[in-house]
Amino acid sequence: MSKEDVSEGLKRGTLIQGVLRINPKKFHEAFIPSPDGDRDIFIDGVVARNRALNGDLVVVKLLPEEQWKVIKPESNDKETEGAYESDLPEELCGSQLPQQSLKGYNDSPDVIIEAQFDDSDSEDGHGNTQNALVDGVKKLSVCVQEKGKEDAGAPVIKDENTFTSQDSRVLPEKSLQRSAKVVYILEKKHSRAATGFLKLLADKNSELFRKYALFSPSDHRVPRIYVPLKDCPQDFVTRPKDYANTLFICRIMDWKEDSNFALGQLAKSLGQAGEIEPETEGILTEYGVDFSDFSSEVLECLPQGLPWTIPPEEFSRRRDLRKDCIFTIDPSTARDLDDALSCKSLADGNFEVGVHIADVSYFVPEGSSLDKVAAERATSVYLVQKVVPMLPRLLCEELCSLNPMTDKLTFSVIWTLTPKGKILAEWFGRTIIRSCTKLSYEHAQSMIESPTRRIPERELPAISPEHTCDEVHRAVLNLHGVAKELRRQRFADGALRLDQLKLAFTLDHETGLPQGCHVYEYRDSNKLVEEFMLLANMAVAHKIHRAFPEQALLRRHPPPQTKMLNDLVEFCDQMGLPMDFSSAGALNKSLTEMFGDDKYSLARKEVLTNMCSRPMQMAVYFCSGALRDPAQFRHYALNVPLYTHFTSPIRRFADVLVHRLLASALGYRELPDVEPDSLQKQADHCNDRRMASKRVQELSTGLFFAILVRESGPLESEAMVMGVLNQAFDVLVLRYGVQKRVYCNMLPLRSHHFQKVGKKPELTLVWEPEDLEQEPVQQVITIFNLVEVVLQAEATALKYSAVLKRPGTEGLLDPQDQLGCGNHKEEQD
């Protein structure tokens, strides 16, 4: 469709735009969100997608009603919503976690390992996850990409409940799903790069066979691609089997309208599939992450005469806080220290609390080559084994990083606070600090847990001679006291937090392979830092919005998607769970008050938290002048009117932009000459790169977890049933926080039977007896059942499955031998 017709159609409302999501398990199905928050709009088949790829911003035209998708009311095996990938804003989940990451790997249909966010401001209230809300509740099910269209292992369930009906008008309206076709791609967000394998074409006598090889992407949402044989290794045609396990990167160059295959160019050979570095490079390339070395042009923007010292004129321009007791609290392996804290007791019983953030904008001149590359990268990307930095390491780890016992340039927010956390005064300004020590979360936690014990110096990092261990200990305790009050008040005021299981890995120093993993514990020291980062971000949001109502870069979190929330409400009603979804605060109250602290209750809370994350939307950056309705500025999870990101400028470009705005608001510099539209474009780019970075983190974690299962499996764990289908059921594996589907045809069963008991789905398994003289054992699977599962590697490079343990069998492994049991080594950076 022409650009003009698209423009006109969007204005008139005859066309709809949205981000395309392709179902990773059923790649012929795609969806865009409905603008009214109702059920997603369905796009059936590759042709209807019109060469758009996952993540692209597309324009669609609705098909005539007789071609809409019909959903059987009893559809148990059907997703009527597209599979979302990690749509949870990290502000909802937790923060200041080890700087590495986790989640579903694209080789496992529904593995989810919770992304470990490296944010100290858990603003969106929830952990990033993919959940299965199953059964006739219109199945809110989600999964990560699956390798292998013709995949072994997972049974192909015929999609009986999708059909079109010429007579659809006689069906109740609820059972129709609007269907559409793509007529225009507004923005190609997908990189058009894919990793995968080379194969010879099947028809040896065809003209194509002499010119092209077939590239088969690992992600089956990308089409298969013809690549010229001249791009392939020289002996590929004569020895194709030599390359059967070699991972390649291919870029789509062209895709004809009438073809199911694209034309592409082989970019490079990565190495052997299933190995960490080739797989990691493939993930980074697919998601468009720039991991190249910084150019000499960029490096020339950095201070040249090293060691660098603060120029004398800066001392007259800034408040000198070098004598104050200021310190950092970070993961033990962190090297890019963005933020420091201080807390001074005042004579009247109040406190002077400071949040001091690295003044990155000082080192990144606007319009410079360094500024351009940082804006393009937009975020650092945290993988399990390494970080791809947004800025050159000289800045990230040395000049900007608030390393102890060195003078540093900072931007500070300083409050006078009562012990109850009430703000009596607030000051913003540029400062110079000298951190007296680098505490880890563990150090701060031991101080909180031992309020009266004098902690021996050998248990702490070096503290500068001007300050004492007692002084730091006292400051941490005072910050903890105020943070508890701030937190209590935040939740009383209606904030939401969806805590989810997050994995941390221990890596072998020599091979880099994962040795074990454990669920990361989010403790009071994490919460302490989080509260003050949130407070600073909110304070700065109000300051820049007051100063520049049209040009403030803010962060909003829209409320949950209506349709999916309604489905969840219906599900909870069916399960007899008295959940209140009327607001973020009500939901938080339901989750915290409804469950006890016994093992079963905690597991059920974990599952329900997973499900509640499902309807949540992403938090996004936006320019205040580009959004007309201030009600849309709100942050749903934090339940506040204005929010932004100010506290992590070393690893987020949005924070650098906010620092520049704050500097202008305080009269340090002219307002950046930027129109709301162009600031909104920058915000959009930051959102896109943040999403990509998050997805890469998840895939990196999934990769390491899959390797862990391969190298150290089988792994046993208790699991809780999240959803029940006709021939399978979904579980949350509690020891590892991963979600898997257990298929009946993979178990030694005599038979299985699905039924609804009232509105609750139930699957009865009849196990084949191990001994012919024994009776078959029956096992009933319902939602919230606790079961024992075993995760085991499959023959495919990085694929693993979950199988149910036969009832009454002893553990396959001694519980003490399970990976990660008590193995809390330091997380790798």
C-alpha positions in Angstrom: 0.0 0.0 0.0 1.3 3.5 -0.7 2.5 5.7 2.1 -0.2 8.2 1.3 -3.0 5.6 1.5 -1.5 4.3 4.8 -1.5 7.8 6.2 -5.1 8.3 5.2 -6.2 4.9 6.4 -4.6 5.4 9.9 -6.3 8.9 10.2 -9.7 7.5 9.2 -9.3 4.4 11.4 -9.7 1.9 8.6 -6.1 0.7 9.2 -4.5 -0.2 12.6 -0.8 0.0 13.5 1.1 -2.0 16.1 4.2 -4.1 16.8 4.1 -7.5 15.2 4.6 -10.5 17.5 5.1 -13.9 15.9 4.3 -17.0 18.0 7.7 -18.7 18.5 6.0 -22.1 18.9 3.5 -21.8 16.0 5.4 -19.6 13.7 2.5 -19.3 11.2 0.6 -17.3 13.8 1.3 -13.7 14.4 -0.5 -10.9 16.4 -0.6 -7.2 17.0 -2.1 -5.7 20.1 -5.6 -4.3 19.8 -5.6 -0.5 20.3 -8.6 -0.8 22.6 -6.8 -3.3 24.9 -9.1 -6.1 23.8 -8.0 -9.5 22.4 -5.0 -9.3 20.1 -5.6 -9.0 16.3 -4.6 -12.3 14.6 -2.5 -12.5 11.4 -2.6 -16.0 9.9 0.3 -17.3 7.9 3.5 -16.0 6.3 1.7 -14.4 3.3 -0.6 -12.3 5.5 2.6 -11.0 7.3 3.8 -9.6 4.0 7.5 -10.0 4.8 7.3 -8.3 8.2 9.4 -9.9 10.9 9.0 -10.1 14.7 9.2 -6.7 16.4 8.5 -4.7 13.3 6.1 -1.8 13.5 3.4 -2.6 11.0 0.1 -1.4 9.6 -2.7 -3.9 9.1 -6.1 -4.0 7.4 -8.8 -6.1 9.0 -10.2 -8.9 6.9 -13.9 -9.3 6.3 -15.7 -10.9 9.3 -16.2 -14.2 7.7 -12.4 -14.7 7.5 -11.9 -14.0 11.2 -10.5 -16.7 13.5 -13.1 -18.7 15.3 -12.2 -19.9 18.8 -14.0 -22.9 20.3 -15.2 -22.1 23.8 -13.5 -25.3 25.1 -10.2 -24.6 23.4 -7.6 -26.1 25.8 -4.6 -26.2 23.6 -4.7 -22.8 22.0 -3.1 -19.5 22.5 -5.4 -16.8 21.4 -2.9 -14.2 22.4 0.5 -13.9 20.8 3.5 -15.0 22.8 5.1 -12.1 24.4 8.8 -12.1 25.1 9.7 -10.7 28.4 7.2 -7.9 28.5 7.8 -7.0 32.0 9.3 -3.7 33.1 12.2 -4.3 35.4 10.9 -1.6 37.8 8.3 -4.2 38.8 10.8 -6.8 39.7 13.9 -6.2 41.6 17.0 -4.5 41.2 20.6 -4.2 42.0 21.0 -7.8 41.1 24.2 -9.4 40.0 25.2 -7.9 36.7 24.3 -10.8 34.5 21.2 -12.2 33.2 18.9 -15.0 32.6 15.9 -16.4 30.9 14.5 -18.5 28.2 16.8 -19.8 25.5 15.6 -20.0 22.0 16.2 -23.6 21.8 13.7 -24.6 24.5 10.1 -24.2 23.8 9.1 -22.7 27.1 12.1 -22.3 29.4 12.1 -19.2 31.4 14.9 -18.1 33.6 14.2 -14.8 35.1 16.3 -12.0 33.8 18.5 -10.6 36.5 18.2 -7.0 36.2 21.2 -4.9 37.0 18.9 -1.9 37.9 18.9 -0.3 41.3 15.5 1.1 40.7 13.0 -1.6 40.4 10.4 0.7 39.0 8.0 -1.5 37.2 7.0 -3.6 40.1 7.5 -6.8 38.3 9.9 -9.4 37.2 10.3 -10.1 33.6 8.7 -13.4 32.8 6.7 -15.5 30.5 3.8 -17.3 31.9 1.3 -19.9 31.1 -2.2 -19.2 32.2 -3.9 -22.2 30.8 -7.1 -23.9 29.9 -10.4 -22.5 28.8 -9.3 -19.1 30.2 -8.4 -18.2 26.7 -4.9 -19.6 27.6 -2.5 -16.8 28.3 0.4 -19.0 27.4 3.8 -17.9 26.4 7.0 -19.5 25.4 10.4 -18.8 24.2 11.6 -19.5 20.7 11.8 -23.1 19.7 14.5 -24.5 17.5 13.2 -26.8 14.8 10.1 -26.4 12.8 10.0 -30.1 12.4 11.1 -30.3 16.0 11.5 -33.7 17.6 10.3 -34.2 21.1 7.4 -31.7 21.3 4.3 -33.4 20.0 2.6 -31.4 17.3 -0.9 -30.8 18.5 -3.4 -30.3 15.7 -4.9 -26.9 15.9 -8.5 -28.0 15.9 -9.8 -24.9 17.4 -8.7 -22.5 14.7 -10.9 -22.4 11.7 -12.9 -19.9 9.7 -16.5 -20.2 9.3 -18.6 -18.8 6.5 -21.4 -18.9 9.0 -19.5 -17.1 11.7 -22.3 -14.6 12.3 -24.3 -17.2 14.2 -21.5 -17.7 16.7 -21.4 -15.6 19.9 -19.2 -12.5 19.4 -16.8 -13.6 22.1 -15.6 -16.6 20.1 -14.4 -14.5 17.1 -10.9 -13.0 17.0 -10.4 -10.2 14.6 -8.0 -11.1 11.9 -6.0 -8.9 9.5 -3.2 -8.8 7.0 -0.1 -6.5 6.9 -0.3 -3.8 4.3 2.8 -1.7 5.3 5.9 -1.9 7.4 6.3 1.5 9.1 9.6 0.6 10.8 11.8 -2.5 10.4 12.8 -3.0 14.0 14.1 -6.6 13.4 17.8 -6.6 12.5 17.1 -8.9 9.4 20.1 -10.9 10.7 19.7 -14.5 11.9 21.9 -17.4 13.1 21.4 -20.8 11.8 22.7 -23.7 9.6 23.5 -24.3 6.0 21.9 -27.1 4.0 22.0 -28.2 0.4 18.8 -27.7 -1.6 16.7 -30.9 -1.8 16.3 -30.9 -5.6 19.8 -31.6 -7.1 18.6 -31.2 -10.6 17.1 -27.7 -10.2 18.7 -24.5 -11.5 18.6 -23.2 -8.0 20.8 -26.1 -6.7 23.7 -24.9 -8.8 23.5 -21.4 -7.5 22.2 -21.4 -4.0 22.4 -23.1 -0.6 19.5 -23.0 1.9 20.1 -21.2 5.2 17.8 -22.5 7.9 17.5 -20.0 10.8 17.5 -21.3 14.4 14.6 -18.9 15.1 11.8 -20.2 12.9 10.0 -16.9 13.0 12.6 -15.8 10.3 12.0 -17.3 6.9 14.4 -19.8 5.3 16.9 -17.9 3.1 18.6 -18.7 -0.2 22.3 -17.8 -0.1 24.7 -17.8 -3.1 27.0 -20.8 -3.1 29.9 -18.4 -3.8 29.4 -17.0 -0.2 29.6 -20.5 1.3 32.8 -22.4 2.4 34.6 -23.8 -0.7 34.0 -27.4 0.1 30.4 -27.0 1.3 28.8 -28.6 -1.7 31.1 -31.7 -1.7 31.2 -32.1 2.1 28.0 -30.6 3.5 28.0 -32.9 6.6 31.3 -31.2 7.8 29.2 -28.1 8.4 26.1 -29.7 9.9 27.0 -28.3 13.4 28.5 -25.0 12.2 26.6 -21.9 13.2 26.5 -19.1 10.5 25.1 -15.6 10.5 23.0 -14.6 7.5 21.4 -11.2 6.6 18.3 -10.9 4.5 19.0 -8.8 1.5 15.8 -9.1 -0.5 12.4 -10.9 -0.2 10.0 -11.1 -3.1 6.4 -10.6 -2.4 5.4 -13.9 -3.9 8.1 -16.1 -2.2 8.2 -18.0 1.0 12.0 -17.8 0.9 14.1 -14.6 1.2 17.4 -14.0 -0.5 20.4 -13.3 1.8 24.1 -13.0 2.2 26.2 -15.1 4.5 27.9 -12.7 6.9 30.2 -15.1 8.7 30.8 -18.5 10.2 30.6 -18.3 14.0 31.9 -21.7 15.1 30.4 -24.8 16.6 26.7 -24.7 17.7 26.3 -25.3 21.4 29.5 -23.5 22.4 29.2 -20.3 24.5 31.1 -17.7 22.4 29.6 -18.6 18.9 26.1 -18.8 20.4 26.7 -15.5 22.3 27.9 -13.7 19.1 24.9 -15.0 17.3 22.5 -13.6 19.9 24.2 -10.2 19.9 24.1 -10.0 16.1 20.5 -11.1 15.7 19.4 -8.4 18.1 21.6 -5.7 16.5 23.9 -5.1 19.5 27.1 -3.3 18.5 29.9 -5.2 20.3 32.7 -3.8 18.0 35.7 -2.0 19.5 35.2 1.7 19.9 36.8 3.6 16.9 39.9 5.8 17.2 37.6 8.8 16.5 35.5 7.9 19.5 38.6 7.3 21.7 40.0 10.7 20.7 37.1 12.3 22.6 38.4 10.9 25.9 40.8 12.8 28.1 44.3 12.0 26.7 46.7 13.0 29.4 46.4 10.1 31.9 46.2 9.8 34.8 43.4 12.4 34.5 42.8 14.8 37.4 39.8 17.1 38.0 40.6 20.6 36.5 41.0 23.3 39.2 38.1 25.4 37.8 35.6 22.5 38.5 36.2 23.0 42.3 34.8 26.5 42.1 31.8 25.4 40.1 30.8 22.5 42.4 29.9 21.7 46.0 32.9 20.0 47.5 31.8 16.9 49.4 35.1 15.0 49.6 35.2 15.1 53.4 31.8 13.6 53.7 31.3 9.9 54.5 30.1 8.7 51.1 30.2 5.1 49.9 29.0 2.7 47.1 26.9 -0.4 47.6 27.0 -2.7 44.5 27.2 -6.4 43.4 30.6 -7.7 44.5 31.8 -8.0 40.9 30.6 -4.6 39.6 33.1 -2.4 38.0 30.9 0.4 36.7 29.8 2.2 39.9 27.2 4.8 39.0 25.8 5.7 42.4 27.0 6.4 45.9 25.1 7.2 49.1 25.7 9.3 52.2 23.8 9.8 55.5 24.7 12.5 58.1 22.9 12.6 61.4 21.7 16.2 62.3 21.4 17.7 65.7 17.6 17.8 65.6 17.3 14.0 65.0 16.8 14.3 61.2 19.2 13.1 58.5 20.9 14.7 55.5 20.8 11.9 52.9 22.6 12.2 49.6 22.4 10.2 46.3 25.5 11.0 44.3 25.6 9.9 40.6 28.6 9.8 38.3 28.6 13.0 36.2 28.9 11.2 32.9 27.7 14.1 30.8 30.9 16.0 31.7 32.9 13.4 29.7 30.4 13.1 26.8 30.3 16.4 24.9 27.0 16.8 23.1 27.3 16.2 19.3 30.7 14.5 19.7 31.5 11.1 18.1 31.4 9.6 21.6 28.0 11.1 22.1 26.8 9.7 18.8 28.0 6.1 19.5 26.6 6.2 23.1 23.2 7.4 21.8 23.3 4.7 19.2 24.1 1.9 21.6 21.8 3.5 24.2 22.5 0.9 26.9 25.2 -1.5 28.2 24.2 -5.1 27.6 24.8 -7.5 30.5 25.4 -11.1 29.5 26.1 -13.9 32.0 29.8 -13.9 31.3 30.6 -10.3 30.2 29.3 -6.8 29.6 29.0 -5.0 26.2 29.5 -1.5 27.5 27.7 1.6 26.2 30.8 3.8 26.8 34.6 3.0 26.5 36.0 1.1 29.5 38.2 4.1 30.4 35.0 6.0 31.3 32.9 3.0 32.5 35.4 1.6 34.9 37.8 4.4 35.7 37.0 8.1 35.0 33.2 8.0 35.7 33.1 5.0 38.0 32.8 6.1 41.6 35.8 4.0 42.7 36.9 4.5 46.4 39.5 6.9 47.6 39.6 8.9 44.3 38.1 12.3 43.6 35.1 12.0 41.3 32.7 14.4 39.5 29.1 13.8 40.5 25.6 15.1 40.2 23.9 14.9 43.6 20.4 15.0 45.1 20.5 15.8 48.8 17.5 15.8 51.1 16.8 16.6 54.7 14.7 13.6 55.8 13.0 12.8 59.1 13.5 9.2 60.4 10.1 8.4 59.0 11.3 9.4 55.5 9.4 12.7 55.2 11.2 15.2 52.9 11.9 18.5 54.7 14.3 20.0 52.1 15.8 19.1 48.8 18.9 20.2 46.9 20.2 19.4 43.4 23.6 20.2 42.2 27.0 19.3 40.7 29.4 18.0 43.3 32.8 16.4 43.9 33.0 13.4 46.1 35.6 10.9 47.4 34.0 7.6 48.2 35.5 6.2 51.3 34.8 2.5 50.5 33.3 0.1 48.0 30.7 -2.1 49.9 29.1 -5.1 48.3 25.5 -6.0 49.0 26.8 -8.8 51.3 28.9 -6.3 53.3 25.9 -3.9 53.7 23.7 -6.9 54.6 26.0 -8.0 57.4 25.9 -4.5 58.8 22.1 -4.4 58.7 21.9 -7.9 60.4 24.5 -7.0 63.1 23.3 -3.5 64.3 25.2 -3.7 67.6 28.2 -5.9 66.7 31.4 -4.2 65.7 32.3 -5.8 62.4 36.0 -6.7 62.2 37.9 -4.8 59.6 39.1 -8.0 58.0 35.5 -8.7 57.0 35.1 -5.4 55.2 36.8 -3.7 52.2 39.4 -1.0 52.8 38.0 2.2 54.3 39.8 5.5 53.8 41.7 6.7 56.9 39.5 9.8 57.3 36.6 7.6 58.1 36.0 4.7 60.4 34.3 1.4 60.0 31.8 2.4 62.8 30.9 5.6 60.9 30.1 3.7 57.7 28.2 1.0 59.8 26.1 3.8 61.5 25.4 5.4 58.1 24.2 2.1 56.6 21.9 1.4 59.6 20.4 4.9 59.4 19.9 4.6 55.6 18.3 1.2 56.3 15.9 2.7 58.9 14.8 5.5 56.5 14.5 3.1 53.5 12.2 0.8 55.5 9.9 3.7 56.2 10.0 4.9 52.6 9.2 1.5 51.4 6.4 1.0 53.8 4.9 4.3 52.7 5.3 3.5 49.0 3.3 0.3 49.4 0.8 2.0 51.6 0.4 4.5 48.8 -0.4 1.8 46.3 2.8 0.6 44.7 3.2 -2.9 43.2 6.1 -5.3 43.2 6.1 -8.8 41.6 9.1 -10.6 42.9 10.2 -13.5 40.8 12.8 -16.2 41.0 16.1 -15.0 39.5 19.1 -17.2 38.8 22.7 -16.5 39.3 25.5 -18.7 37.8 28.9 -19.7 39.1 31.3 -20.1 36.2 34.5 -22.2 35.9 37.4 -19.8 35.9 39.3 -21.7 33.2 36.6 -23.0 30.8 34.0 -20.3 31.4 31.3 -23.1 31.6 28.6 -22.9 34.3 29.4 -25.0 37.3 26.2 -24.3 39.2 23.4 -21.8 39.8 21.3 -20.6 42.6 18.3 -18.4 43.0 19.4 -14.9 43.8 18.2 -13.6 47.1 16.9 -10.0 47.1 17.7 -8.7 50.6 17.4 -5.6 52.8 20.7 -4.2 51.4 19.2 -4.4 47.8 16.0 -2.7 49.0 18.0 0.1 50.8 19.7 1.1 47.6 16.5 0.7 45.5 14.5 3.1 47.8 17.0 5.9 47.4 17.4 5.4 43.7 13.6 5.6 43.3 13.5 8.7 45.4 16.2 10.4 43.4 14.6 9.4 40.1 11.2 10.8 41.2 12.7 14.0 42.5 14.6 14.6 39.2 11.4 13.8 37.2 9.5 16.6 39.0 12.4 19.0 38.7 12.9 18.7 35.0 9.2 18.6 34.2 8.6 21.8 36.2 11.4 23.5 34.3 10.7 22.1 30.8 7.0 20.9 30.6 7.4 20.2 26.9 11.0 18.8 26.8 11.3 16.5 29.8 12.5 13.0 29.2 10.3 10.9 31.5 9.4 7.2 32.0 5.8 6.0 32.1 4.3 2.6 32.8 0.9 2.0 31.3 -1.7 -0.1 33.2 -2.1 -3.8 32.3 -3.7 -4.9 29.1 -7.5 -5.0 29.7 -8.3 -8.3 27.9 -5.5 -10.2 29.5 -6.3 -8.8 32.9 -9.9 -9.8 32.5 -8.8 -13.4 31.6 -6.7 -13.5 34.7 -9.6 -12.3 36.9 -11.8 -15.0 35.4 -9.1 -17.6 36.1 -8.7 -16.6 39.7 -12.4 -16.7 40.2 -12.5 -20.2 38.7 -9.7 -21.3 41.1 -11.4 -19.7 44.1 -8.6 -17.2 44.7 -9.9 -13.9 46.1 -7.5 -11.6 44.2 -8.3 -7.9 43.8 -7.0 -6.5 40.5 -8.7 -3.1 40.7 -5.3 -1.2 41.1 -1.6 -1.8 41.5 -1.8 -1.4 45.2 -4.8 -3.8 45.5 -3.0 -6.4 43.5 0.1 -6.0 45.7 -2.0 -6.4 48.8 -3.7 -9.5 47.5 -0.3 -11.1 46.7 1.3 -10.2 50.1 -1.6 -11.0 52.3 -3.2 -14.0 50.8 -0.4 -16.5 51.2 1.3 -18.0 54.2 5.0 -18.8 54.5 4.9 -22.6 54.3 6.5 -24.2 51.3 3.2 -24.8 49.4 1.9 -21.3 49.9 5.2 -19.8 48.8 5.2 -21.9 45.6 1.6 -20.9 44.9 2.5 -17.3 45.3 5.4 -17.8 42.9 3.1 -19.2 40.3 0.5 -16.5 40.7 3.1 -13.8 40.6 4.2 -15.3 37.3 0.6 -15.1 36.0 0.1 -11.6 37.2 3.2 -10.5 35.3 1.6 -11.6 32.1 -0.8 -8.7 31.4 1.7 -6.1 32.5 3.1 -3.7 29.8 6.6 -2.4 29.4 7.6 0.9 31.0 8.8 3.3 28.3 10.7 6.5 28.0 8.8 9.4 26.4 9.1 13.2 25.9 6.5 15.1 27.9 5.8 17.4 25.0 4.9 14.5 22.7 2.1 13.2 24.9 -0.9 15.5 25.4 -2.7 13.8 28.3 -0.8 14.1 31.6 -2.8 11.1 33.0 -0.7 9.0 30.6 2.5 10.1 32.2 1.7 8.0 35.3 3.8 5.0 36.4 1.3 2.2 37.1 3.6 -0.1 39.3 5.1 2.7 41.3 1.7 4.5 41.4 3.3 7.9 40.9 2.5 10.8 38.5 6.1 11.4 37.2 9.2 9.2 37.0 12.4 9.1 35.1 15.9 7.5 35.0 18.7 9.6 36.4 20.8 7.1 38.5 22.6 5.0 35.9 24.2 7.2 33.3 27.3 4.9 32.8 25.1 2.3 31.3 21.9 4.0 30.1 21.9 6.9 27.6 18.4 8.1 28.7 20.0 9.0 32.1 22.7 11.1 30.2 19.9 13.0 28.5 18.2 13.5 31.9 21.5 14.8 33.4 21.7 17.4 30.6 18.1 18.5 31.2 18.8 18.7 35.0 21.9 20.8 34.3 19.8 23.2 32.2 17.1 23.4 34.8 19.7 24.4 37.4 21.2 27.0 35.1 24.5 25.2 34.5 24.0 25.2 30.8 21.7 26.3 28.0 18.7 24.0 27.3 19.7 21.5 24.7 18.2 22.7 21.4 15.9 19.8 20.8 12.3 19.7 19.7 9.8 17.4 21.5 9.5 15.3 18.3 13.2 14.7 18.1 13.5 14.0 21.8 10.7 11.5 21.4 12.6 9.8 18.6 15.6 9.4 21.0 13.2 8.1 23.6 11.9 5.5 21.1 15.4 4.4 20.2 16.3 4.0 23.9 13.1 1.9 24.3 14.0 -0.3 21.3 17.6 -0.9 22.5 16.5 -1.5 26.0 14.0 -4.2 24.8 16.7 -5.8 22.6 19.2 -5.7 25.5 16.7 -7.3 27.8 16.0 -10.1 25.3 19.7 -10.7 24.8 20.1 -11.0 28.6 17.4 -13.6 28.7 18.8 -15.5 25.8 22.3 -15.4 27.4 20.9 -16.9 30.6 18.9 -19.5 28.7 22.1 -20.5 26.9 24.0 -20.9 30.1 21.2 -22.8 31.8 20.9 -25.1 28.8 24.6 -25.8 28.9 24.4 -26.4 32.7 21.7 -29.1 32.1 23.8 -30.6 29.3 27.0 -30.6 31.3 25.7 -31.4 34.8 22.2 -32.8 34.3 19.8 -34.4 34.9 18.6 -31.9 37.4 15.7 -32.6 39.8 13.4 -30.1 41.4 9.9 -29.7 42.8 7.6 -27.9 40.5 4.2 -26.4 40.6 1.6 -27.0 37.9 0.6 -23.7 36.3 -1.7 -24.9 33.6 -3.3 -28.1 32.4 -4.0 -28.9 28.7 -5.4 -32.0 26.9 -2.1 -33.8 26.5 0.4 -31.8 28.5 0.7 -29.5 31.5 2.9 -26.5 32.3 5.0 -26.3 35.4 7.2 -23.7 37.2 10.4 -25.5 38.2 10.9 -24.0 41.7 14.6 -24.7 42.2 15.6 -22.9 39.0 12.7 -20.5 38.3 12.2 -22.0 34.8 8.9 -22.8 33.2 8.5 -25.9 31.1 5.8 -27.9 29.5 5.6 -31.6 30.4 4.2 -33.8 27.5 2.1 -36.9 28.3 3.6 -38.8 25.3 7.1 -38.4 26.8 6.1 -40.3 29.9 5.7 -44.1 30.4 1.9 -43.9 30.7 -0.7 -46.6 30.0 -3.2 -43.8 29.3 -4.2 -40.2 30.1 -7.5 -38.5 30.4 -8.5 -34.8 30.4 -11.7 -33.4 31.9 -13.1 -30.3 33.5 -14.2 -30.7 37.1 -16.6 -27.7 37.4 -14.5 -25.1 35.7 -11.1 -26.6 36.7 -9.1 -28.6 34.2 -7.8 -32.0 35.3 -5.5 -34.5 33.7 -5.5 -38.0 35.0 -2.3 -40.0 34.3 -2.2 -43.8 34.5 1.4 -44.9 34.8 2.6 -48.2 33.2 3.6 -50.4 36.2 7.4 -51.0 36.5 6.6 -54.5 37.6 4.0 -56.6 35.8 2.6 -57.8 39.1 1.9 -54.3 40.3 -1.3 -52.3 39.7 -1.0 -49.2 37.5 -0.6 -46.0 39.5 -3.0 -43.1 38.9 -1.9 -39.5 39.3 -4.2 -36.5 39.0 -2.7 -33.3 37.7 -4.5 -30.0 38.5 -3.4 -26.4 38.8 -1.3 -25.7 41.9 -0.3 -29.4 42.3 3.2 -29.8 43.6 5.1 -32.4 41.5 8.6 -33.7 41.1 10.3 -33.1 37.7 13.6 -33.9 36.1 15.3 -31.6 33.6 17.4 -33.6 31.1 19.4 -32.7 28.0 18.2 -33.8 24.6 20.2 -34.8 21.6 19.8 -31.4 19.9 22.7 -29.1 20.8 21.0 -27.0 23.5 17.6 -28.4 24.0 16.3 -29.9 27.2 13.0 -31.2 28.4 11.2 -31.7 31.7 9.7 -35.1 32.5 7.6 -36.0 35.5 9.0 -38.4 38.1 6.9 -41.5 38.6 4.9 -41.1 41.9 6.6 -42.8 44.8 10.1 -43.1 43.3 13.1 -42.1 45.3 15.1 -39.0 44.2 17.5 -39.7 41.3 20.1 -37.6 42.9 21.0 -36.9 46.5 19.5 -33.5 47.3 22.9 -32.3 48.6 24.4 -33.0 45.2 21.9 -30.8 43.4 23.6 -27.9 41.6 23.6 -24.6 43.4 22.6 -26.0 46.8 24.2 -23.6 49.2 26.7 -22.7 46.4 26.6 -18.9 46.8 29.9 -18.1 45.1 30.2 -14.5 43.8 28.2 -13.9 40.7 30.2 -13.4 37.5 30.1 -10.0 35.9 
